[in-house]
Amino acid sequence: GLESYEDALNNISFDEPSGQQALQFEDYLLQYMLQWETRKSETLLNVEKLARPFSYQLKLHGEGGETRLQAVDLPETFAYLLGLSVEKRQVFSDDGRRYLVYRGTTREGRRAAVIWRETAGWTAEDYSRDRDFVAENDLAGGADDIYVNGDSYIPGAQALEKLFKERMFAPVEV
């Protein structure tokens, strides 16, 4: 049978100090997902297009067959998976469009900028405006690596979904 949520948490061990950061999450959803849910369901985390990153929800399946929705803080989760030592989190607004930008250094010593924004329904014109806003406000200035959710016209930026998925579904070290 399936072990309980608490048992699952107790069985998780990290083999490097950075894993301790995960224990500071408000809930233990990430470890739970990493250890158990991802093995049962590849579709649990649909990271193909994280077009609405600020309102992302997971379906959690209970033992009695019931499902419930659980909000997930994707920016924090990605920062953890990236091994990002976060130096600052900033919110910007472009005429009502919200940008959440994480700046920090990865375990490999690379300076990273992670730019999150809602892209659902965007047109080519929106992506051009996005590129200009990022440039004018120097959101990625000085970064070795620039990650963005979804598509972008931002020079040098890479979509974070692929990395998110690779790290999320990597074998769990036991």
C-alpha positions as CSV (number, residue, x, y, z in Angstrom):
1,G,0.0,0.0,0.0
2,L,0.9,3.6,-0.2
3,E,2.8,5.1,2.7
4,S,1.3,8.0,4.4
5,Y,2.2,11.6,3.6
6,E,4.1,11.8,6.9
7,D,6.0,8.6,6.3
8,A,7.0,9.8,2.9
9,L,8.4,13.0,4.4
10,N,10.3,11.1,7.0
11,N,11.9,8.9,4.4
12,I,13.3,11.8,2.4
13,S,17.0,12.4,2.8
14,F,19.2,15.0,1.1
15,D,22.8,14.2,0.3
16,E,23.9,17.9,0.2
17,P,23.4,20.9,2.4
18,S,21.3,22.8,-0.1
19,G,18.6,20.2,0.4
20,Q,18.0,21.8,3.8
21,Q,16.6,24.9,2.1
22,A,13.6,22.7,1.1
23,L,12.8,22.0,4.7
24,Q,12.1,25.7,5.1
25,F,9.3,25.7,2.6
26,E,6.0,26.6,4.2
27,D,4.7,23.1,3.4
28,Y,6.4,19.9,2.4
29,L,4.7,19.7,-1.0
30,L,7.9,19.8,-3.0
31,Q,9.6,16.9,-1.3
32,Y,6.4,14.9,-1.4
33,M,6.1,15.4,-5.1
34,L,9.8,14.7,-5.7
35,Q,9.7,11.5,-3.7
36,W,6.4,10.0,-4.6
37,E,4.0,11.7,-6.9
38,T,6.4,12.1,-9.8
39,R,6.9,8.3,-9.9
40,K,3.2,7.6,-10.2
41,S,2.2,10.4,-12.6
42,E,4.3,12.1,-15.2
43,T,1.4,14.5,-15.8
44,L,1.3,15.8,-12.2
45,L,3.4,18.8,-13.0
46,N,2.5,20.1,-16.4
47,V,5.4,22.3,-17.1
48,E,5.0,22.4,-20.9
49,K,3.9,25.9,-20.8
50,L,3.8,27.7,-17.4
51,A,1.8,30.5,-18.9
52,R,0.1,31.4,-15.5
53,P,2.9,30.9,-13.0
54,F,1.2,32.9,-10.2
55,S,-1.9,30.8,-10.1
56,Y,-0.5,27.3,-10.6
57,Q,-2.3,24.4,-8.9
58,L,-1.6,20.7,-8.6
59,K,-4.1,18.0,-8.3
60,L,-3.3,15.9,-5.3
61,H,-4.9,12.4,-5.1
62,G,-6.0,11.3,-1.7
63,E,-6.1,7.7,-0.5
64,G,-9.9,7.6,-0.7
65,G,-9.8,8.5,-4.4
66,E,-10.7,12.1,-3.8
67,T,-8.6,14.8,-5.4
68,R,-7.9,18.3,-4.1
69,L,-6.2,21.3,-5.7
70,Q,-3.1,22.6,-4.0
71,A,-1.5,26.0,-5.0
72,V,2.2,25.7,-5.8
73,D,4.7,28.5,-5.6
74,L,6.5,27.9,-8.9
75,P,9.1,30.7,-8.6
76,E,10.3,29.4,-5.2
77,T,10.2,25.8,-6.4
78,F,12.2,26.6,-9.5
79,A,14.8,28.6,-7.4
80,Y,15.2,25.6,-5.2
81,L,15.6,23.2,-8.1
82,L,18.0,25.5,-9.8
83,G,20.1,25.6,-6.6
84,L,19.8,29.4,-6.7
85,S,21.1,31.3,-3.7
86,V,18.5,34.1,-4.0
87,E,19.9,37.6,-3.4
88,K,16.8,39.5,-4.3
89,R,13.2,39.1,-5.4
90,Q,11.6,42.1,-7.1
91,V,8.2,42.8,-8.5
92,F,7.8,45.1,-11.5
93,S,4.7,46.2,-13.3
94,D,4.3,47.1,-17.0
95,D,1.0,48.8,-17.1
96,G,-0.7,46.1,-15.1
97,R,1.5,43.2,-16.2
98,R,3.2,41.8,-13.2
99,Y,6.9,40.6,-13.4
100,L,8.5,38.7,-10.6
101,V,12.3,38.6,-11.0
102,Y,14.7,36.5,-8.9
103,R,18.4,37.4,-8.9
104,G,21.1,35.2,-7.4
105,T,24.0,32.8,-7.8
106,T,23.7,29.1,-8.7
107,R,25.7,26.4,-7.0
108,E,28.1,26.5,-10.0
109,G,28.8,30.2,-9.2
110,R,26.9,31.6,-12.2
111,R,24.8,34.8,-11.9
112,A,21.3,34.1,-12.8
113,A,18.1,36.1,-13.5
114,V,14.8,34.3,-13.5
115,I,11.9,36.3,-14.9
116,W,8.3,35.2,-14.4
117,R,5.3,36.8,-16.0
118,E,1.8,35.8,-17.1
119,T,2.0,35.0,-20.9
120,A,-1.4,33.3,-21.5
121,G,-2.9,34.6,-24.7
122,W,0.1,36.7,-25.7
123,T,0.7,37.7,-29.4
124,A,3.9,38.6,-31.2
125,E,3.3,42.2,-30.2
126,D,3.1,41.3,-26.5
127,Y,6.4,39.4,-26.7
128,S,8.0,42.5,-28.4
129,R,6.7,44.7,-25.6
130,D,8.0,42.1,-23.1
131,R,11.5,42.2,-24.6
132,D,11.5,46.0,-24.5
133,F,10.3,46.2,-20.9
134,V,13.0,43.7,-19.8
135,A,15.7,45.7,-21.6
136,E,14.5,49.2,-20.5
137,N,14.4,48.1,-16.8
138,D,17.6,46.1,-17.0
139,L,15.8,43.1,-15.5
140,A,18.5,40.7,-16.6
141,G,21.6,43.0,-16.4
142,G,24.8,41.3,-15.5
143,A,23.4,37.8,-15.5
144,D,25.3,34.9,-17.0
145,D,22.1,33.0,-17.4
146,I,18.6,34.3,-18.0
147,Y,15.6,32.1,-17.5
148,V,12.0,32.9,-18.4
149,N,8.8,31.0,-18.2
150,G,7.4,30.3,-21.6
151,D,8.5,31.8,-24.9
152,S,10.3,35.1,-25.2
153,Y,12.1,37.5,-27.6
154,I,14.5,38.4,-24.8
155,P,18.1,38.1,-26.1
156,G,20.0,35.3,-24.5
157,A,17.0,34.0,-22.5
158,Q,16.2,30.4,-22.2
159,A,12.8,28.9,-21.4
160,L,13.0,27.4,-17.9
161,E,10.4,24.6,-18.5
162,K,12.9,22.1,-19.8
163,L,15.3,22.6,-16.9
164,F,12.4,22.6,-14.5
165,K,11.2,19.2,-15.9
166,E,14.7,17.7,-15.9
167,R,15.4,18.7,-12.3
168,M,11.9,17.8,-11.1
169,F,11.9,14.3,-12.6
170,A,15.6,13.5,-11.8
171,P,16.1,10.4,-9.8
172,V,15.7,11.1,-6.1
173,E,18.8,10.4,-4.2
174,V,18.0,8.0,-1.3
